[in-house]
Structures are given as structure tokens and as C-alpha cells.
Amino acid sequence: MARLPRLTVPGYAHHVIHRGNNRQPIVLDDADRERLLDLIRDHSQRQRVALHAWVIMDNHLHLLLTPSTDDGLPAMMQGLGRAYVRYFNDRHHRTGTLWEGRYRSTLVDSERYLLACMAYIDLNPVRAGLVPEARQYPWSSHRHHVGLTNDRSLTPHAVYWALGNTPFAREAAYADWVNGGLASAQVAQLTDATLKGWPLGDESFRAALQARTPRRLVPARAGRPRRIPDAGGQAGD
């Protein structure tokens, strides 16, 4: 079966996962992490893609983004991926591929899932056993969102902005949200939607999306398609 085109719709939040090939490391030290982060910031700004949240793990990265154009997100990820591979191969005297094919992504219903997606991203190092608390991991946007650092490349999403009337109130509310953790079912739901490319939201969210794209938004039903009856009789099995 032909692979569906990747779903990208301007104005909607997108959760992106990009993995190393065969789960190999994409960063070997902090210099690699700094370079990768610089390229994320540069290419998101260049393609007018708002960067809301990020985390760099040893063998993959997560991004929460809102593109402003149809081709902004694909162009950003293509430029980022190629530039980083050139840097990584040159610095570490290697050749060949680094990434596991194309990046994975899904659209997120902001009202229902955006904060959960941010927390999912921020808690990735905790789930991996790297730190006991999200605020202790230096290579994510979490520390910015709870007021410990200031990352000017980030664009606060309207849902995050609505957490409070002051920066302190927003930071405290978001810290409480992340400290509350996510249920395992939520983690599985966010992971599955992103890896498979199906939008994460309710029927009204999907209906609004379907008006913007011809791409199918739900998995096809299993089994053979039903034959349409001809003029003279009924369809058989």
C-alpha cells in the first residue's frame, strides 16, 4: 500500500519526532547538542515555523511547532536534517546516514492535548531515567517554561499563555502540570499518534482539519473494500 503523504496544515500545532538510524546516537557530547539546537532555532525562524517546545535526547529529538505556511515545516526539517548530518559527519570523521528515514509528526488539538504534549516532551528524560525531575535536564525547553532560563527563540503557544496573567503565574501553573505527570495511556496515545501520523483530537477537530486537506485523517478499515453494485444486481462477496 502506498504511503500517505505527511500531514502538514498551517496554523496547527505539530508534534515531531526525529530518530537516529537504528536508534544510534545523534549527539555525542554537548558541542553536538549546542549545534543541533542552534540549527533547530535557525531553520525554524528561517521557515517561519513557531517553536513552542523541544528536547534533545541521545538518539532522538522532539519538537512542538506551528508552521505558518504549507511547506514551512517540511522545509525546516529537511534543511535542519541535512545541515546537521554534514556537521556531525565532518566533526566525527564518519560518512553515511544519521537519521532514521523521514521525521514522524502529527497535528495536535491544542485545546485538548497541547499541554499534555509539552509535558510529554519535557518528561522524556525522566521516563528515560536520566534525571529524577524535568527541571534537572538542561537540553529541553522545560527550564524556560518554568522560569529558570530565558530562551528567546521560543514562541509561547496561546494555550500556555492562558495558564496565568503573569509570567510567574504561568510558570508555576505549568510546573504543577508537569509535576503531576502523565498517565501511561496518555504517553502511549501521544507516541502512537505521532509515529503513525494520525491527528490527535476529537471528531470536531478532525472535521475542521478535513476541510483544509484532502488527505485521509483516520486509518482505513480493515478488510477488502466493498464493491459497488452495478445497475443490474447486488455486489457479491
C-alpha positions as CSV (number, residue, x, y, z in Angstrom):
1,M,0.0,0.0,0.0
2,A,1.3,3.5,-0.9
3,R,2.5,5.6,2.0
4,L,0.2,8.5,2.8
5,P,1.7,12.0,2.4
6,R,2.8,13.6,5.6
7,L,0.0,15.8,7.1
8,T,1.0,19.4,7.5
9,V,-1.5,22.2,8.0
10,P,-0.5,25.9,8.7
11,G,-1.8,27.3,12.0
12,Y,-2.0,24.0,13.8
13,A,0.4,22.7,16.4
14,H,2.5,19.7,15.2
15,H,4.4,17.2,17.4
16,V,7.6,16.0,15.6
17,I,9.9,13.1,16.4
18,H,13.2,12.5,14.6
19,R,15.2,9.5,15.5
20,G,18.7,8.3,14.8
21,N,19.1,5.4,12.3
22,N,18.8,2.1,14.1
23,R,18.4,4.2,17.2
24,Q,22.1,5.2,17.0
25,P,23.1,8.4,18.8
26,I,22.5,11.7,17.1
27,V,24.7,13.6,19.6
28,L,27.9,12.5,21.3
29,D,28.6,15.5,23.5
30,D,27.4,19.0,24.5
31,A,29.0,20.6,21.5
32,D,26.8,18.4,19.3
33,R,23.7,19.3,21.3
34,E,24.5,23.0,21.1
35,R,25.0,22.8,17.3
36,L,21.8,20.8,16.8
37,L,19.8,23.3,18.9
38,D,21.3,26.2,17.0
39,L,20.2,24.6,13.8
40,I,16.7,24.0,15.1
41,R,16.4,27.6,16.1
42,D,17.8,28.9,12.8
43,H,15.8,26.7,10.5
44,S,12.5,27.3,12.4
45,Q,13.0,31.1,12.2
46,R,14.0,30.9,8.5
47,Q,10.9,28.9,7.5
48,R,8.6,30.9,9.8
49,V,7.8,27.9,12.0
50,A,7.0,28.8,15.6
51,L,9.0,26.7,18.1
52,H,7.0,26.0,21.3
53,A,8.9,23.2,23.0
54,W,11.9,20.9,22.3
55,V,14.0,18.2,23.9
56,I,17.3,16.7,22.6
57,M,17.9,13.1,23.7
58,D,20.9,11.0,22.9
59,N,19.3,9.2,19.9
60,H,16.2,11.3,19.0
61,L,14.6,14.7,19.4
62,H,11.1,16.0,19.9
63,L,9.7,19.3,18.7
64,L,6.4,21.1,19.2
65,L,5.9,23.5,16.3
66,T,3.3,25.6,14.5
67,P,4.1,26.3,10.8
68,S,2.7,29.4,9.1
69,T,2.9,28.1,5.6
70,D,2.1,24.8,3.8
71,D,5.8,23.9,3.1
72,G,7.4,25.6,6.1
73,L,7.6,22.5,8.4
74,P,8.9,20.1,5.7
75,A,11.4,22.7,4.5
76,M,12.6,23.3,8.1
77,M,13.1,19.6,8.8
78,Q,14.8,19.0,5.5
79,G,17.2,21.9,6.0
80,L,17.9,21.0,9.6
81,G,18.5,17.3,8.9
82,R,20.9,17.9,6.1
83,A,22.9,20.7,7.8
84,Y,23.2,18.6,11.0
85,V,24.4,15.5,9.2
86,R,27.1,17.5,7.3
87,Y,28.3,18.9,10.6
88,F,28.1,15.6,12.5
89,N,29.9,13.5,9.8
90,D,32.6,16.1,9.4
91,R,33.2,16.6,13.1
92,H,33.2,12.8,13.9
93,H,35.0,11.7,10.7
94,R,32.2,9.5,9.5
95,T,30.1,9.0,6.4
96,G,26.6,7.8,5.7
97,T,23.2,8.4,7.0
98,L,22.4,9.5,10.5
99,W,18.6,9.8,10.6
100,E,16.0,7.0,10.6
101,G,14.4,8.0,7.3
102,R,11.9,10.8,7.4
103,Y,10.7,12.5,10.6
104,R,7.4,11.5,12.2
105,S,4.8,14.0,13.0
106,T,1.1,14.6,13.9
107,L,-1.2,17.5,14.4
108,V,-2.4,18.1,17.9
109,D,-5.8,19.5,19.1
110,S,-4.4,22.4,21.1
111,E,-7.3,22.8,23.4
112,R,-7.3,19.1,24.5
113,Y,-3.7,17.9,24.1
114,L,-1.2,20.8,23.7
115,L,-0.2,21.0,27.4
116,A,-0.1,17.2,27.6
117,C,2.2,17.2,24.6
118,M,4.5,19.7,26.1
119,A,4.7,17.7,29.3
120,Y,5.3,14.5,27.3
121,I,8.3,16.3,25.7
122,D,9.6,17.7,28.9
123,L,9.2,14.3,30.8
124,N,11.1,12.3,28.1
125,P,14.4,12.5,30.1
126,V,12.6,11.4,33.3
127,R,11.0,8.4,31.6
128,A,14.4,7.5,30.2
129,G,15.9,7.6,33.7
130,L,18.3,10.4,33.0
131,V,17.0,12.8,35.7
132,P,14.5,12.5,38.5
133,E,12.8,15.8,37.6
134,A,12.3,17.6,34.3
135,R,13.9,20.8,35.5
136,Q,17.2,19.0,36.1
137,Y,17.6,18.2,32.4
138,P,19.5,21.0,30.6
139,W,18.6,20.0,27.0
140,S,15.0,20.8,26.8
141,S,12.7,23.9,26.8
142,H,11.2,22.9,30.2
143,R,13.5,25.2,32.2
144,H,12.3,28.2,30.1
145,H,8.7,27.4,30.7
146,V,9.1,27.2,34.5
147,G,11.2,30.4,34.7
148,L,14.7,29.0,35.2
149,T,16.1,30.2,31.9
150,N,15.1,32.6,29.1
151,D,15.0,31.2,25.6
152,R,14.1,34.0,23.1
153,S,13.8,31.5,20.2
154,L,10.6,30.0,21.8
155,T,7.1,31.3,20.9
156,P,4.6,30.7,23.8
157,H,1.5,29.0,22.5
158,A,-1.8,30.6,23.3
159,V,-2.8,27.6,25.5
160,Y,0.4,28.0,27.6
161,W,-0.2,31.8,27.7
162,A,-3.7,31.2,29.1
163,L,-2.3,29.5,32.2
164,G,-1.9,32.8,34.1
165,N,-2.0,36.5,33.9
166,T,1.7,37.0,34.7
167,P,4.9,35.1,33.8
168,F,5.2,33.9,37.3
169,A,1.6,32.5,37.4
170,R,2.1,30.8,34.0
171,E,5.4,29.3,35.1
172,A,4.0,28.0,38.4
173,A,0.9,26.6,36.7
174,Y,2.9,24.8,34.1
175,A,5.4,23.4,36.6
176,D,2.4,22.0,38.5
177,W,1.1,20.4,35.3
178,V,4.4,18.7,34.5
179,N,5.0,17.6,38.2
180,G,1.6,15.9,38.0
181,G,2.9,13.6,35.3
182,L,1.1,11.8,32.6
183,A,-0.8,8.6,32.7
184,S,0.8,5.7,30.8
185,A,-2.2,5.7,28.5
186,Q,-1.6,9.4,27.6
187,V,2.1,8.7,26.8
188,A,1.1,5.8,24.6
189,Q,-1.6,7.9,22.8
190,L,0.8,10.7,22.1
191,T,3.6,8.3,20.9
192,D,1.3,6.3,18.7
193,A,-0.4,9.3,17.0
194,T,3.0,10.8,16.2
195,L,4.7,7.7,14.9
196,K,1.6,6.8,12.7
197,G,0.8,10.3,11.6
198,W,-2.9,10.4,12.6
199,P,-4.1,13.7,14.0
200,L,-4.7,13.7,17.8
201,G,-8.1,15.2,18.6
202,D,-11.9,14.6,18.7
203,E,-14.3,14.3,15.7
204,S,-14.9,18.1,15.5
205,F,-11.1,18.7,15.4
206,R,-10.7,16.1,12.6
207,A,-13.7,17.6,10.7
208,A,-12.2,21.1,10.8
209,L,-8.9,19.6,9.6
210,Q,-10.6,17.6,6.8
211,A,-11.9,20.9,5.4
212,R,-8.3,22.0,5.0
213,T,-6.7,18.9,3.4
214,P,-7.7,16.1,1.1
215,R,-5.5,13.6,3.0
216,R,-7.3,10.8,4.9
217,L,-7.2,11.5,8.6
218,V,-8.1,8.2,10.1
219,P,-6.9,4.6,9.4
220,A,-8.6,2.7,6.7
221,R,-11.0,0.0,7.8
222,A,-9.5,-3.5,7.7
223,G,-10.7,-5.9,5.1
224,R,-11.4,-5.8,1.4
225,P,-13.3,-2.7,0.2
226,R,-16.9,-3.4,-0.6
227,R,-17.8,-3.5,-4.3
228,I,-20.3,-1.0,-5.6
229,P,-23.4,-2.8,-7.0
230,D,-23.9,-2.4,-10.7
231,A,-27.1,-1.4,-12.3
232,G,-28.4,-5.0,-12.7
233,G,-27.8,-6.5,-9.3
234,Q,-26.1,-6.7,-5.9
235,A,-22.5,-6.8,-5.0
236,G,-21.1,-10.2,-4.2
237,D,-18.5,-11.2,-1.6
